Amino acid sequence: MPQRSHSNPNEETRRRLRLLMAGLVLGFVIMLLRLWYLQVIEGERFAALSENNRIRSIPQRDIRGQIVDRYGKVLVDNRTSFTLSVLPEETPKLDLLIPRLKDQLPIRWDELEPKLKHPYAYRTIQLLKDLTREQVAYVAEHRWDLPGVFLDVEHVRHYMYGELSAHTLGYIGEINEDQLKDAREHGYRMGDYIGQSGVEKLYERELRGLKGAREVEVDAIGRELQLVQEREPGPGMNLVLTLDLGLQQLVEDEMAGQAGAVVVMDPRNGEILAMVSKPSYDPNLFVTGISVTNWMRFLKDPRKPLQNRAIQAQYPPGSTYKIIMAVAGLEEGLITPKTTVHCNGFFPFGNRVFKDWRKGGHGPVNVHSALVQSCDVFFYTLGHRLGIDTIARYAKGFGLGLPSGYDPLEKPGLVPSTAWKRQARGEPWYPGETISAAIGQGYNLVTPMQLLNVISAVANGGVRYRPHIVKRLESPDGKLIQEFGPERLGEVPARPETLRLVQQALFGVVNEPRGTGWRGRHEQVNIGGKTGTVQVISNSPKGDRLPERFRDHGWFVAFAPVENPQLAIVILGEHGGRGGSTYAPIARKIVEHYFKLPPTPPPQSPAVVQRPIVRPPVAATSFVPQPTTAQ
């Protein structure tokens, strides 16, 4: 029987030991090679990374330029504020950090959570802005227990007069993702604050300054050790507006407690001297982020305080539209200065009767007295003869139906025509609709800014200027960078003699015994104007018998002095009653303030002395409105 062969156990052990030693030597060689690679080949790069990881760069908000009025009075400036921020990557246990701050500081963690988890991962996330002294003291006292959390001092916007001129100046707010898509190439990043409305938005690039940064040394868990270097933020350009602060304050006071808009402009160049929209808001609420409570309060307020009524609210122009009607009738040759219409207080048309605002009528009137007394029947008659498309052509010639060019957010208004109604409503235009349109009712819609352009062009002889509110740009040290002059948009479709006739009639509105705007008369300055009343609901009772939301709107447009106009004024009051009685006195005070006249008592009676008006000799014609049948 063959014998089995057995290997030597000692030899097997030695073999395994040799393999183990070889593996150890190989591993040691690999480790030495890796160390050599890291320390020799990549040593410099890793040393730089190590150094950079100990340095935290904290961006600082830029300093926006000042906004001042035409006389250099500061309207918007900057103030210092403490901001609490966090670097999530240097906060190893964010869940433990939150409870330490939650009970002491009013941080809205529910709003911050999306930012903490954002794929952008903001390098710096602001936790709380505009800290009080007590809050700053708490953070400073516990800073060693708050890794990655730091305080910073930054410049935030300060609107010196609160609600005054808020819609004109606008406000700033944190940039959103849609805005960032277009602004990233200009150096904006998440967390920046930019202009959101008004001139803050229109001149964002000019007002924006240069960002600064603080580089601080931090330890392994993100706590600040020392300041390494600091780059101070730089201020932006200063914006000099055309606004007159004193005049703006006067108008704000006169419109306090009301809803509406007032704009005052120089008809010689389009410079806005005052612009008020009521109700208003305080833009200081936005400078460090508006609270949800305040934001929802604004959104739910039925009076819409965030809306700039001067350019974004649209209303029927009412009897102010009769200015355009008079020009159209004279230019088309359908009337002359001596053409008369007998007004008995109503205008029958088809199966309807259109009433005049004055019960019993005005008797025989020509275009001058029809404007002075705001006779509806005269313009019903004229409108029927002109037709809606001719009326629309002249309205557009005065700039209605299009934004004025002041702001991209302007509403265009509406000038109705046969083509418009077919396209918008899919219906034909009915002749009876022309009768309402002729006195500024029906589908007609204008903004106060557009109506200001109408009275401005009448005042200056027919030139339409683009309204503007920025006079010039200056460097932080006051050097002129850019100046903005008048920009002509065109001329209205009216001959000089036609505009002179209308100017004389508008002078009569304020100064003649039966003028509807006699409450605006001033003894030392010749004021011309036109009143307007807009019914909110048809055939409504007047005065206090009607709830406020259903009461008439009131217009008053004016210019002064009539012989050399320097002011054009539009006033719109929502649910405020007739323009002549309620708003003509405000125009009077505006004129008084602008020309620095001492306050004088307002006229107590329309029985004033008519001043002589020289008119060219024209042939008289006359026609009497007859009942017609609607087609």
ROLUM-955657 format. One record per residue (C-alpha): residue in one letter; x, y, z. Coordinates in steps of 0.2 Angstrom, whole numbers, plus 5000, padded with zeros to 4 digits. Each point is the difference from the previous one (the first is absolute). Layout:
<nodes>
AXYZ;...
</nodes>
This chain:
<nodes>
M500050005000;P500850174995;Q500450135013;R499350175000;S501250164998;H499850145012;S500750184998;N501150075013;P499050125012;N501550115003;E500250024981;E498250064998;T500150125014;R501650084993;R499150024983;R498650095007;L501150115010;R500950054984;L498450044992;L499550115015;M501650095000;A499950044981;G498350075002;L500550115015;V501550064990;L499050044985;G498750095010;F501350105009;V500850044983;I498350064993;M499750105015;L501750094998;L499650034982;R498350085005;L500850115013;W501450054988;Y498650044987;L499050105013;Q501450105008;V501250024985;I498950004984;E498350075008;G500850085015;E499850184994;R498249984995;F499549925016;A500950135010;A499050144991;L498449915002;S500349985019;E500450185001;N498450054990;N498949895011;R500650105015;I499550174991;R498150044999;S499550144988;I498550095005;P499250114987;Q499350175004;R498550084992;D500450154989;I499650175004;R498650074989;G500150184994;Q498950145008;I498450064992;V499850195002;D498750124994;R500350144987;Y500750115014;G501249875007;K498949955015;V500349825004;L498549894998;V500849835001;D501649965009;N500849855009;R500249955018;T501149875009;S499249845006;F500549845008;T499749844991;L500149825007;S500649874987;V500549825000;L501249894989;P499249835000;E501649914994;E500850065016;T498649965011;P500249815003;K498449985010;L498750124994;D498649915009;L500950045016;L500350184995;I498250044997;P499349975018;R501450115006;L499450154990;K498149964998;D499550055018;Q501050165000;L499950074982;P498450024989;I500849904985;R498749934988;W500749834998;D498649944989;E500450134987;L501949965001;E499949814999;P499950014980;K501550115000;L501049885011;K499549854988;H500250104984;P501149924987;Y500950174998;A500449985019;Y500250195003;R501750015007;T499450135012;I498249995006;Q499250155010;L499149945015;L499450165007;K500150184994;D500050175009;L500449935018;T499750105015;R501350045013;E499449875011;Q500049864987;V501850064994;A500649985019;Y499249825001;V500949944984;A501750085006;E499949925017;H499649834993;R501150014984;W501149855006;D498549895001;L499450054982;P501249934988;G499850064982;V498950155006;F500650174999;L499550185001;D500350134987;V499750194998;E499350054983;H499150154992;V498249994997;R498850124992;H499250145010;Y498550094992;M500150175010;Y498150044999;G499249845001;E498449994989;L500450164991;S500349974982;A500149815003;H499349954983;T501250124991;L501549955010;G499549815000;Y500849885012;I501449865000;G499849825004;E500949834999;I500449944982;N499049854995;E500549864989;D499150074984;Q500950175003;L501749915003;K499949914983;D500250174991;A501150085013;R501349875004;E501150064986;H500150175008;G500649935017;Y498449975009;R499849855011;M498749935011;G499750105016;D500450174991;Y498750145001;I499450094985;G498850134995;Q498249934998;S499050154995;G500150194996;V501750084997;E500849875011;K499649884986;L500250114985;Y501750065005;E500649845009;R501749994990;E500450185004;L499550005018;R500949835004;G501750025007;L501549885002;K499949865012;G501349985014;A500749855009;R500749955017;E501349865001;V500149925017;E501049865007;V498949865007;D500449845010;A499649824996;I498250025005;G499750174991;R500250125015;E500850174995;L501750035007;Q500650164992;L499850124986;V501249974986;Q499550144988;E498650104995;R499450084983;E498850145003;P498450014990;G499950144987;P498550124998;G498950014984;M499650154990;N498850145008;L498450034991;V499450184999;L498150004997;T498950134993;L498949995015;D499750165011;L500049935018;G499050155006;L498749984987;Q499949825002;Q499750025019;L498650124996;V499149884989;E500249865011;D499250105014;E498550054989;M499749824995;A500249935017;G498649875004;Q499450004982;A500249874986;G500650084984;A501550074991;V500850174996;V501450044988;V500850174997;M501150034985;D500950134991;P499150014983;R501650084992;N501149845002;G499049865008;E500950015017;I498949925014;L500050125015;A498849905011;M499249834999;V498849935013;S499049845001;K498949975015;P499949895010;S501849985002;Y501249885009;D501750025009;P501449934990;N501149985015;L499049845004;F500949924985;V501850045003;T500449855011;G498649894993;I498250035003;S499149895012;V498749884994;T498750095011;N500350174992;W500149934982;M498349915002;R499350165007;F500550094985;L499449874988;K498349985008;D499750195002;P498650044988;R500750184998;K501549934992;P501450105008;L501449934990;Q499250054984;N500750174992;R498350074995;A500950144990;I500549874987;Q499249835004;A498250055004;Q498850034985;Y498450105001;P498850084988;P500650184997;G498250075002;S499850184994;T501950034999;Y499849914983;K499050144994;I501750094996;I500449874987;M498250014994;A500150194997;V501749984991;A499349864989;G498450104996;L501050164995;E501349914990;E498749904991;G499150164996;L498349935007;I500050155012;T500750185000;P500250115016;K498350074996;T499049844997;T498749985013;V498949865007;H498450035010;C500249895016;N498349975009;G500849875011;F499849844990;F500549924983;P498749884993;F500949864990;G499049854993;N499049935015;R501150085013;V500250175007;F501750055005;K499950135015;D501150155003;W500850025017;R499050165002;K498249985002;G499150124989;G501550024989;H501250144995;G499050094987;P500950054984;V501949965001;N501550004988;V501649915002;H500750125012;S498550015012;A499849814998;L501749975007;V499850145013;Q498449925007;S500449824995;C498449994989;D499749814997;V498650034986;F501250114989;F501349855000;Y498749874998;T499550094984;L501850024995;G500449825003;H498649944990;R500650104985;L501949965002;G499749815002;I501049885011;D501549974988;T500350194998;I499950035018;A501249855003;R501350074987;Y500150175010;A500149915017;K501449904994;G500850164993;F500050065018;G500949855006;L498549905007;G500049814998;L501949995002;P501150015015;S500850175002;G501849925000;Y500350055018;D500149825007;P499949824992;L498749965013;E498750134993;K498349954995;P499550054982;G498350065003;L498649974987;V499450104985;P498549914993;S499749994981;T499049894988;A501549894996;W500449985019;K498349945004;R500049874986;Q501649935006;A499850015019;R498149965001;G499649934983;E498550124999;P499650154988;W500150185007;Y498350075004;P499750194996;G499350025018;E501749955007;T500850154992;I498850125010;S500749945017;A501849994993;A499850194995;I500050055018;G501449885006;Q498949865006;G499749834992;Y501549904996;N501250145001;L501449985013;V501550115004;T501450015013;P500350165009;M501750014992;Q499249994983;L498750145004;L501550105007;N500849994982;V498450064992;I499850165011;S501950034998;A500049994981;V498550125000;A500950125012;N501750004990;G499350024983;G499949824994;V501649915005;R499949835008;Y501549975012;R500549845008;P499750025019;H501649975009;I500550015018;V502049995000;K500950164997;R501849935000;L501249875007;E501450055011;S501549915007;P500149985019;D501150165001;G498750104990;K500850004983;L498850004985;I499949834991;Q498550024989;E498650134998;F498249964994;G499250134989;P498350014992;E499449874987;R498750054988;L498849864995;G499150104987;E498650134997;V498249995003;P498850014984;A499550185003;R500450174993;P500750145011;E498450104998;T498949855006;L501149985015;R499950185004;L498149995000;V500049855011;Q501250095012;Q498950155001;A498549885004;L501049925014;F500450165007;G498250045000;V499649835009;V500950075015;N499750194999;E498350034992;P498450015010;R499349844994;G501649904999;T500049835009;G501850025007;W499750185007;R500649935017;G501849994993;R500050194996;H501550105006;E500150195000;Q501950014996;V500249854988;N498949964985;I499549825001;G499249904986;G499249835003;K498749874997;T498949915012;G499449824998;T498849885009;V499949824997;Q498549905005;V500549835009;I498249944998;S498650074988;N498650115006;S500650005018;P499550125014;K501250135004;G501050045016;D500049915016;R498549904996;L501049874991;P501449895007;E501750074997;R500549864988;F498650054988;R500350195000;D500650094985;H501950024996;G500650184998;W501250074988;F500850174998;V501450054987;A500850175000;F501450104994;A500850175006;P500350144996;V498950004985;E501050124990;N501749915004;P499749835007;Q501249935012;L498949875009;A498949864993;I499049915014;V498849855000;I499049955015;L499049845002;G499049965015;E499149835002;H498250025006;G500450185005;G498650094991;R500150144987;G501750054994;G499650195000;S499450015018;T501249875008;Y501650014990;A500150174992;P500550075017;I501549885001;A500650064983;R499850185006;K501249965015;I501249914989;V500250164989;E500150115015;H501449905008;Y501049984983;F500050194998;K500350035018;L498450115003;P499450045017;P498449905004;T498450094995;P498249955004;P499249904986;P498650074990;Q498349995009;S498950024985;P500049974981;A499450184997;V501850054995;V500450134987;Q500449934983;R501650064993;P500150064982;I500349874987;V500550044982;R499349894987;P500350004981;P498450054990;V499249844993;A498449974991;A498649945012;T499049844996;S498749915010;F499249835001;V498749935012;P500149825005;Q498549904993;P499449835005;T500849874990;T499849814997;A501449885005;Q500649894986;
</nodes>
